[in-house]
Amino acid sequence: MNIYDISKQAGVSIATVSRVLNGSDKVSPATREKVLQVIDQNSYTPNAFARSLGLNSMHTVGILCADSSDVYLASAIYYLERELRQNSYASMLCCTGYHLEEKKKYLQLLLSRNVDALFFVGSNFVEDTDKNNAYLFEAAGKVPVFILNGYLSGSRIYSVLCDDRLAVNEMTASLLCSGSRSPVYLYRSLSYSGQKKIAGFREACLEKGLQDVEKRIFASPASIHETAALLDSLEKEGLCFDSCVTADDELAVGAVKYALSHGRRIPGDFQISGYNNSQLSTCSTPEITTVDNRVEFMCTTAVSLLMQVFDGKDIPARTVFSGDIIYRDTTVR
């Protein structure tokens, strides 16, 4: 059965059947009942895509992330899907990787599916020039665009993010106030969020009078063991360091492995901090002091704001909240 068969059996126009399916009040009660009886008798289920042409909504939201195997991104996806489901919206997920052309390709795929909005999870979707960000501006011309933990100024682009600069500043200052004199900072990305974190480390060190801060900031390989090897090589090169501030919990686990393999007492000889408050921070022994950037709060806030956009309400272009330091066993309290 299709809409044409329904209209023929009910003796009404296709437009009238469409109005009934879409809940329009421009149909008399008697006609509505007649159409509904035919639909019920034939167990007709309208095609979701066809029905969306009338409703102008698929009740579906697109989610893009770089890598769903990342612990932090996986958590964000889970909370977004949960909140969308509770608001009667389905979701479509695309894992884009980190290359711009792949991001563009998957974005067009989601737009071709008539999604009602887009969530970009992670600041790696914000490029360094307006030219490279054109794909985001173009998408926002079609549907509302939400960037989680990144910021881009533009019409119908909304950012929900943690103040990463302040959080790393406070974490670094805490280590310095509890005895550290020569920290190092490890990061993996120079995304919007990554740069904010580096700025926070730099500011805290300069406030404490450390003048060689630029020589203490290092890009780290991806794996835990490679991170441990990096710290080992820095020590062999003659760099003195008594603490390690990291951009995520996985890097912090690598720092723990380095310290244990070198017989450095944690936190007495060597303090370590992570970021994201992921399961990795509690699976480690000792458990890692970290920043809780409140991923669940970020996702619930973002979906709530999206529902307000759908209701025609004005919302702020940028919503910023603070992270919380979770003290555990790798820092002096």
C-alpha positions in Angstrom: 0.0 0.0 0.0 1.0 3.6 -0.6 -0.5 7.0 -0.3 -2.1 6.7 -3.7 -3.9 3.5 -2.8 -5.1 5.0 0.4 -6.6 8.0 -1.4 -8.3 5.8 -4.0 -9.9 3.5 -1.4 -11.0 6.4 0.8 -12.3 8.4 -2.1 -10.3 11.5 -1.3 -7.4 13.3 -2.8 -3.7 12.5 -2.1 -3.4 15.9 -0.5 -6.2 15.1 2.0 -4.4 11.8 2.9 -1.2 13.8 3.4 -3.0 16.2 5.7 -4.4 13.4 7.8 -0.9 11.8 8.1 0.7 15.1 9.0 -2.0 16.0 11.6 -3.3 19.0 9.8 -6.5 20.6 11.2 -7.7 21.4 7.6 -9.6 18.1 7.4 -13.2 17.5 8.6 -13.6 15.0 11.4 -15.7 12.7 9.1 -13.1 12.7 6.3 -10.3 12.2 8.8 -12.1 9.2 10.3 -12.7 7.7 6.8 -9.0 7.9 5.9 -7.9 6.5 9.2 -10.2 3.5 8.8 -8.7 2.7 5.4 -5.2 3.1 6.9 -6.0 0.8 9.8 -7.7 -1.8 7.6 -4.6 -2.0 5.5 -2.0 -1.7 8.3 -0.4 1.1 6.4 2.8 2.7 7.8 3.9 5.9 6.0 7.4 6.0 4.7 9.4 8.2 7.1 11.3 10.0 4.3 8.1 10.6 2.3 6.3 11.9 5.4 9.2 14.2 6.2 8.5 16.1 2.9 5.2 17.2 4.4 6.4 17.7 7.9 9.7 19.3 6.8 11.4 17.2 9.5 13.0 13.7 9.7 13.1 14.0 13.5 16.7 13.0 13.1 19.9 14.7 14.2 23.4 14.1 12.6 26.4 13.5 14.9 29.9 13.8 13.6 33.0 12.8 15.6 36.6 12.1 14.5 37.0 8.7 16.2 34.4 6.8 18.3 37.1 4.6 19.8 38.3 7.7 21.7 37.1 7.3 25.3 36.1 11.0 25.6 34.3 11.1 22.3 32.5 7.8 22.9 31.1 9.2 26.1 29.9 12.3 24.4 28.2 10.3 21.7 26.4 8.2 24.3 25.1 11.2 26.2 24.0 13.0 23.0 22.1 10.0 21.7 20.5 9.4 25.1 19.2 13.0 25.3 18.0 13.1 21.7 16.1 9.9 22.2 14.4 11.3 25.3 13.3 14.2 23.2 11.9 11.8 20.5 14.8 12.4 18.0 16.8 9.7 16.3 20.5 10.2 15.5 22.9 9.3 12.7 26.5 9.0 13.5 29.5 9.5 11.2 33.1 9.0 12.2 35.0 11.3 10.0 38.7 11.0 10.9 40.8 14.1 11.1 41.2 15.1 7.4 39.2 18.1 6.1 38.0 16.4 2.9 36.6 13.4 4.9 34.8 15.8 7.2 33.2 17.5 4.2 32.2 14.2 2.6 30.4 12.9 5.7 28.8 16.2 6.4 27.2 16.1 2.9 26.1 12.6 3.5 24.2 13.6 6.6 22.6 16.6 4.9 21.5 14.4 2.1 19.5 12.4 4.7 17.5 15.5 5.6 18.7 15.7 9.2 17.2 18.5 11.3 20.4 19.6 13.0 24.1 18.7 13.3 26.4 18.1 16.3 30.1 18.3 15.8 31.7 16.6 18.7 35.2 18.0 19.4 37.1 21.1 18.5 39.0 19.4 15.7 36.2 20.3 13.4 37.0 24.0 13.7 39.8 24.8 11.2 42.3 27.6 11.3 40.9 29.8 8.4 37.5 31.0 7.3 38.2 29.3 4.0 38.6 25.9 5.6 35.6 26.5 7.9 33.4 27.3 4.9 31.8 23.8 5.1 30.5 24.7 8.6 29.1 28.0 7.5 27.4 26.4 4.5 25.9 23.7 6.7 24.6 26.3 9.2 22.7 27.9 6.3 20.6 24.8 6.0 20.3 23.4 9.6 21.3 24.5 13.1 25.0 23.6 13.8 26.2 22.8 17.3 30.0 22.5 18.1 30.8 20.7 21.3 34.0 21.9 23.0 35.0 24.2 20.2 34.0 27.7 19.1 33.3 29.3 15.7 31.4 32.5 15.2 28.7 32.4 12.6 24.9 32.6 12.0 23.1 29.5 13.4 26.4 28.1 14.8 26.2 27.4 18.5 29.1 26.4 20.7 28.9 24.6 24.1 32.3 24.2 25.7 34.4 23.9 28.9 36.8 26.6 29.7 39.9 24.5 29.0 42.3 27.3 29.5 41.1 28.1 33.0 41.0 24.4 34.0 44.6 23.7 32.9 45.7 26.9 34.5 44.2 25.9 37.8 45.5 22.4 37.6 49.1 23.6 36.8 48.9 26.2 39.6 47.8 23.5 42.0 50.9 21.3 41.2 53.2 24.3 41.5 51.8 25.3 44.8 52.2 21.8 46.1 55.9 21.5 45.5 56.5 21.1 41.8 59.3 23.4 40.4 59.9 22.1 36.9 56.7 20.8 35.2 56.3 19.6 31.6 53.2 19.6 29.5 52.2 16.9 27.0 49.5 17.3 24.3 48.4 15.5 21.1 46.4 18.1 19.2 46.6 21.8 18.4 42.8 22.1 17.9 40.9 25.0 19.4 40.7 23.1 22.7 44.3 22.0 22.5 45.5 25.5 22.1 43.4 26.7 25.0 44.9 24.1 27.3 48.5 25.0 26.3 47.7 28.7 27.0 46.5 27.7 30.5 49.7 25.8 31.2 51.8 28.7 29.9 50.0 31.3 31.9 50.2 29.4 35.2 54.0 28.8 34.8 54.7 32.4 33.9 52.7 33.5 36.9 55.0 31.4 39.1 58.1 32.9 37.5 59.1 30.0 35.2 60.8 31.6 32.2 61.6 28.5 30.2 58.0 27.4 29.8 58.2 27.1 26.0 60.9 24.5 26.4 58.6 22.4 28.5 55.7 21.9 26.1 55.8 18.8 24.0 53.7 17.1 21.4 53.3 13.4 22.4 52.7 10.3 20.3 49.3 8.7 20.5 49.9 5.5 22.5 50.5 5.1 26.2 53.8 3.3 25.8 55.1 5.9 23.3 54.2 8.6 25.8 56.3 6.8 28.5 59.1 6.5 25.9 59.0 10.3 25.2 59.4 11.2 28.8 62.3 8.7 29.1 64.0 10.4 26.1 63.5 13.9 27.6 65.2 12.7 30.8 68.1 11.2 28.8 68.5 14.5 27.0 69.0 16.2 30.3 65.7 17.9 30.9 64.8 18.1 34.6 61.1 17.7 35.4 59.3 16.8 38.6 55.7 16.9 37.3 53.7 16.2 34.1 50.5 18.1 33.1 48.7 16.4 30.2 46.0 17.2 27.8 44.1 13.9 28.4 44.0 10.9 30.6 45.7 8.6 28.2 48.8 10.7 28.2 48.7 10.8 32.0 48.6 7.0 32.0 51.8 7.0 29.9 53.4 9.4 32.4 52.5 6.9 35.2 54.2 4.1 33.3 57.3 6.2 32.8 57.5 7.1 36.5 57.0 3.5 37.7 59.6 2.2 35.3 62.1 4.7 36.6 61.4 4.1 40.3 60.0 7.6 40.8 57.6 7.8 43.7 54.2 9.2 42.8 53.3 11.8 44.0 56.4 12.4 46.3 59.0 12.5 43.5 56.7 13.0 40.5 53.2 14.5 40.2 50.9 13.8 37.3 47.6 15.3 36.1 45.2 14.2 33.4 42.2 15.7 31.6 38.6 14.5 30.9 38.0 12.4 34.0 37.6 9.3 31.9 37.6 5.7 33.1 41.3 5.6 32.3 42.0 7.9 35.3 40.5 5.4 37.7 41.7 2.3 36.0 45.3 3.4 36.5 47.3 2.5 39.6 47.7 4.9 41.2 44.5 6.6 40.3 45.1 9.9 38.4 44.2 13.5 39.4 42.3 14.9 36.5 40.0 17.6 35.2 36.4 16.7 34.9 35.3 18.7 31.9 31.7 17.6 32.5 30.9 15.9 29.3 27.5 14.8 30.4 26.5 18.3 31.4 27.9 19.6 28.1 25.8 17.2 26.0 22.5 17.6 28.0 22.9 21.4 27.8 23.5 21.2 24.0 20.5 19.1 23.3 18.3 21.3 25.6 19.5 24.3 23.6 18.7 22.6 20.3 15.2 21.9 21.5 14.8 25.6 22.2 16.0 26.4 18.7 13.4 24.1 17.3 10.8 26.0 19.4 11.9 29.2 17.8 13.6 30.6 20.9 16.8 32.7 20.9 19.7 31.1 22.6 23.3 32.3 23.2 25.9 31.6 20.4 28.4 30.4 23.0 27.8 28.6 26.3 30.9 28.2 28.5 31.2 26.3 31.8 34.1 25.6 34.1 35.8 22.3 34.7 36.4 20.7 38.1 39.7 19.3 39.4 39.2 15.8 40.7 42.1 15.1 43.1 43.3 11.5 43.4 46.6 9.8 44.0 49.1 11.3 41.5 49.3 14.8 43.1 50.1 16.2 46.5 47.0 17.5 48.2 
